[in-house]
Amino acid sequence: MSISNEALQKLVREIESQAIAAQQQIGLVRTQMASKQREMRLAQLTRSEISSLPPDTAVYEGVGKMFVGLPAPTLQEKLSSQVKENETELEALSKRLHYLETTDKNSREHIEKMLKGQA
């Protein structure tokens, strides 16, 4: 089976554009993962600091440009749920990153096979 040179070039361009899109998405996902990890560390640190305080200590949560007083256990629960939510999102982002890296690798391998086959 012989593919015309023009069709082969078109196919290579399509695969190249998929690889470029995958690389861009990989960068974006890595940035999102780093952001989620920072948020999670901040919530964990805040939660551990609050747990070291006496239970009747006044604690406040930032809401826009204001601060709202909350009981310490309530704030700890909110921070725990934030940590769990971030862990779930990180897991999803990790799966997406793996998929994109596989897509990028496969695209590059296909391009190499086509170029070697053409030579």
Buried (B, 14 or more C-beta within 10 A) or exposed (E): EEEEEEEBEEBBEEBBEBBEBBBEBBEBBEEBBEEBEEBBEBBBEBBEEBEEEEEEEEBEBEEEEEEEEBEBEEBBEBBEEBBEBBEEBBEEBEEBBEBBBEBBEBBBEBBEEBEEEEE
